[in-house]
Amino acid sequence: MEASDGAADIVDVLLDQHVQITGMLARVNAESGATKADAFVRLTSFLEAHERGEREVVHPAVRESLGAEAVAAARLAEEQQAATTLAELKRLGVDDATFGPKFAEFAGAVRAHAAREEKEEFPRLRESLDPAARAALAHRLRAVQGL
């Protein structure tokens, strides 16, 4: 079930968002000029909301419900690094000569971060929380994200 269908499971919502992010990263890479700038703004807005939701809902659930402090801390550190890089990319702008290589590095880091979440956090959430708890987290996530 996808988030756009009103998925009641936080893992499904997050997996759907990861697919959307991957598509947005590809669009920024594929475009140029004003279209690239617009795609980057959309990506930035979505990523910021996605990460806010993970910071406020997902990682605390991983820490508290699953007792996986090290896993949550590692994902938070990656997200902080990504936020720093994203701020740098915003300052540069899509027309800067260094944007392309920096964006490629950023995109790789975002994909690697998502893969680690999917491997280290999401299975734990599915195994350790019942459907009602996952539904409640999905509802809370959507409220925090405002997506």
KEMAR-720380 format. One record per residue: residue in three letters; x, y, z of N, C-alpha, C, CB in turn. Coordinates in steps of 0.2 Angstrom, whole numbers, plus 5000, padded with zeros to 4 digits. Glycine has a CB too. Layout:
<recs>
ALAXYZXYZXYZXYZ ...
</recs>
This chain:
<recs>
MET500449945000500050005000500450065000499550005006 GLU500350114996500750174996500450235000500750204988 ALA500850275002500650335006500150375003501250375008 SER500150374996499650414992498950384993499850424985 ASP498950314995498250284996498050295003498350214994 GLY498450335007498250335014498550275018497450345015 ALA499050255016499350195020499350205027500150185017 ALA499150145031499150155038499750125041498550115040 ASP500250115038500850085041501450135039501050015038 ILE501850155045502350195044502850175039502650215051 VAL503050115039503550085035503350095028503750015036 ASP502750085026502450095019502550165017501750065018 VAL502350205022502350285020503150305019502050325026 LEU503550275023504250295022504550265016504650275028 LEU504350205014504650175008504350215002504450095008 ASP503750235002503450274997503850334996502750284998 GLN503950365002504350435001505050424999504350465008 HIS505350365000506050354998506050344990506350295001 VAL505550314987505450314980505350384977504850264978 GLN504950424980504850494978505450524978504350524982 ILE505850524983506550554984506950534978506850544991 THR507050474977507450444972507250474965507450364971 GLY506650484964506350514957506550584957505650504957 MET506450624963506650694963507350704962506450724970 LEU507850664965508550664964508750664956508950614968 ALA508350614953508550594946508250654942508150534944 ARG507750684944507450744940507950804940506750764943 VAL508150814946508650874947509250864942508950884954 ASN509550804942510050784938509950794931510250714939 ALA509350774929509150774922508950844919508550724921 GLU508750894923508550954920509151004920508050984925 SER508951064917509451124917509051184918509851124910 GLY509451234919509151304920508551314925508851324913 ALA508051344923507451354928507151294930506951404925 THR507051244925506751184927507151144932506651144921 LYS507751144932508251114937508151154943508951114934 ALA508151214943508051254949507351234953508051334948 ASP506851234949506151214952506251144954505651224946 ALA506551094951506551024953506951024960506850984948 PHE507451064960507851064966507451094972508551104965 VAL507151144971506651174976506151124979506351244974 ARG505851084974505351034976505750984980505051004970 LEU506350964978506650904982506850934989507350894978 THR507150994989507351024995506751025000507651094994 SER506151044998505551055002505350985005505051084999 PHE505350935000505150865002505650835007505050824996 LEU506250845005506750815010506750845017507450825007 GLU506650905017506650935024506050915028506651015023 ALA505450905025504850875028505050805030504250885024 HIS505250765025505450695026505850685032505750665020 GLU506450725032506950715038506650745044507550755036 ARG506250795044505950815050505450765053505450885049 GLY505150725049504750675052505150615054504250645046 GLU505650605051506050545054506350565060506650535049 ARG506650625061506950655067506450655073507250725066 GLU505850675072505350685077504950625078504850745075 VAL504850575074504450515074504750455074503850525069 VAL505150445068505450375067506050365072505650375060 HIS506550405072507150385076506950385083507650445075 PRO506550425086506350415093505950345094505850475095 ALA505550325089505250265090505750205090504750255084 VAL506250215085506750165085507150155092507250175079 ARG507350215095507650215101507250195107507850295103 GLU506650215107506250205113505850135113505650255114 SER505550115107505250055106505649995105504750055101 LEU506250005102506649955099507249945103506749955092 GLY507450005107508050005111508650005106508149945115 ALA508650035100509150035096509450105095508950015089 GLU509750125101510050195101510550205096510350205108 ALA511050165095511550175091511350175083512050115091 VAL510850135082510550145075510250215074510050085074 ALA509850235078509550295078510050355078509050315084 ALA510550355082511050405082511450405076511550385088 ALA511650355073511950345066511550385061512150275064 ARG510950365061510450395055510450475057509750365055 LEU510350495063510350565064510950605062510150575072 ALA511550575063512150605061512150605054512750565064 GLU511950555050511950565043511450615040511750495040 GLU510950625044510450675042510750745043509750665046 GLN511050755048511350815050511950835044511750815057 GLN512350785042512750795037512450815031513250735036 ALA511850785029511450795023511250865023510950745022 ALA510950885029510650955030511251005029510350965037 THR511850995031512351045030512551045022513051025034 THR512550985019512750985012512151025008512850915010 LEU511551005010510951035007510951115007510351015009 ALA511151135013511251215014511751245009511351225021 GLU512351205009512851225004512651224997513451185005 LEU512251174995511951174988511451234987511651104987 LYS511051244992510651304991510951364990510151304997 ARG511551374994511951434993512251444986512451444998 LEU512451384984512851384977512351404971513151314976 GLY511751364972511251374966511451324961511251444963 VAL510951304957511051254952511451274946510351234949 ASP511551334945511951364939512751364941511751424937 ASP512851354947513551354949513951294947513651364957 ALA514551304944514951254941515151194946515651284939 THR515151204952515251154957514651114960515651184963 PHE514051144957513451114960513351044958512851154957 GLY513451024951513450954949513750904953513650954941 PRO514450914953514850864957514650864965515550884957 LYS514450914968514250914975513550884975514250984977 PHE513150894970512450864970512550794969512050894965 ALA512950764965513050694964513250664970513550684958 GLU513750694974513950664980513350664985514550704983 PHE513050714986512450724990511950674988512150794990 ALA511750664982511250614980511450544982511150614972 GLY512150524981512350464983512250454991513050454981 ALA512450504995512350495002511650485004512650565005 VAL511150525001510450515002510250445001510050564998 ARG510450424995510250354993510550304998510450334986 ALA511150305000511450265005511150265012512250275006 HIS510950325014510550335020509950305020510450415021 ALA509550315014508850275014508950205014508550295007 ALA509450175011509650105011509750075018510150085006 ARG510150115022510250095029509650095033510850145032 GLU509250145032508550145036508150085034508250215034 GLU508150075027507750015025507949955028507750015017 LYS508649945029508949885031508949875039509649875029 GLU509149935042509249935049508649955054509849975051 GLU508249995051507650025055506949995053507650105055 PHE506849995047506149975045505949905047506149985037 PRO506449855046506249785048506049785055506749735046 ARG506449825059506349825066505649845068506949855070 LEU505549905065504849935066504249885064504749995062 ARG504349845058503849795056503849745061503949775049 GLU504349715064504449655068504149675075505049625068 SER504349735077504249745084503649785086504849785087 LEU503349815081502749855083502149825079502749925080 ASP501549825083500949795080500649845074500449775085 PRO500249815070499949865065499649925068499449825061 ALA499249925074498949985076499550035078498549965083 ALA500050015081500650055083500950085077501150025087 ARG501050045072501350075065500850125062501450015060 ALA500150115063499750155060499750225064499050125060 ALA499750215070499750285074500450325073499750265082 LEU500950285072501650325070501550355063502250275070 ALA501250315058501050345051500650405052500750295047 HIS500150405056499750465057500150525059499150455061 ARG500550515065500950565068501450585063501350535074 LEU501750545059502250565054501950615049502550505050 ARG501450595046501050635041500950705044500450605039 ALA500750705051500550775054501150815055500250755061 VAL501750785057502350825058502650845051502950775061 GLN502550805046502850825039502450875036502950755035 GLY501750875036501350915033501350905025501550985034 LEU501450845023501450825016500850805014502050775015 
</recs>
